[in-house]
Amino acid sequence: MKIRARSATGEARLEKIPVYCYQCVAGPDLLKVVVKDGVAVGVEPNTEMADVHPAGGTVCVRAYALIQKLYNPARIRQPMRRTNPRKGRNEDP
């Protein structure tokens, strides 16, 4: 179920998309990601699923950091490659 809303001027489109978060071992958190014009701008708990979720619909702290992880300019964008041909425990990668 997607919830869509437009501002009074009709400029921005806001969607709240229900998703799962698998960032920790506590299990999947049921949450909603707030998307504005195709960009995730927020995370909020999915209170509609409170009766099904073991934590009552609350969201783990790690889920709130997912947006920073997704849009961080210093994130790894491609697979890392070993530059040292020697491999081993005592070798500098």
C-alpha positions in Angstrom: 0.0 0.0 0.0 1.5 3.4 -1.0 0.2 6.6 0.5 0.6 9.5 -1.9 0.1 13.2 -1.2 0.6 16.4 -3.0 1.3 19.8 -1.5 -1.2 22.7 -2.0 0.9 23.9 -5.0 1.2 20.4 -6.4 5.0 20.4 -6.5 6.3 17.6 -4.4 5.0 14.0 -4.3 5.3 12.3 -1.0 5.0 8.5 -0.6 5.2 6.3 2.4 6.3 2.9 1.3 6.2 -0.1 3.8 9.5 -2.0 3.8 11.5 -4.4 6.0 14.9 -3.6 7.6 17.4 -6.4 8.1 20.2 -4.4 9.7 20.4 -6.3 13.0 19.9 -9.8 14.3 16.6 -8.9 16.1 14.7 -9.7 12.9 13.0 -7.7 10.3 11.7 -4.3 11.4 8.5 -3.2 9.8 8.8 0.4 8.8 7.8 3.0 6.3 10.2 4.9 4.2 9.1 8.4 3.3 10.0 9.1 -0.3 9.8 12.6 -1.7 10.2 12.9 -5.5 12.0 9.6 -5.7 14.5 10.3 -2.9 14.2 8.7 0.6 13.9 11.5 3.1 12.8 9.7 6.3 12.0 6.6 8.2 9.1 6.0 10.5 7.5 3.1 12.3 4.8 1.1 10.7 2.1 1.3 13.4 -0.4 -0.5 11.2 1.6 -3.8 11.8 2.0 -3.3 15.6 -0.1 -6.4 16.4 2.1 -8.6 14.1 5.5 -7.3 15.0 7.2 -8.6 18.2 8.3 -5.1 19.2 4.9 -3.6 18.7 5.7 -1.7 15.5 8.7 0.2 16.9 11.8 0.6 14.8 15.4 -0.1 15.8 17.9 2.8 15.9 19.8 1.3 13.0 16.9 1.7 10.6 17.0 5.4 11.0 20.6 5.4 9.8 19.7 3.7 6.5 19.1 6.9 4.7 22.6 8.2 5.7 24.1 4.8 4.6 22.3 5.0 1.2 23.2 8.6 0.3 26.6 9.0 2.0 29.0 10.4 -0.5 31.9 8.4 1.1 30.1 5.1 0.7 31.7 2.2 -1.3 30.2 2.4 -4.7 32.1 -0.5 -6.4 33.7 -3.7 -5.3 37.0 -3.2 -3.6 40.1 -4.7 -5.2 43.2 -6.1 -3.6 46.3 -4.1 -4.7 48.9 -6.1 -2.8 49.7 -9.4 -4.7 50.9 -11.1 -1.5 48.1 -12.5 0.6 48.2 -13.6 4.2 47.4 -12.7 7.8 50.5 -10.5 8.3 50.3 -8.8 4.9 49.0 -5.3 4.4 46.1 -5.4 2.1 
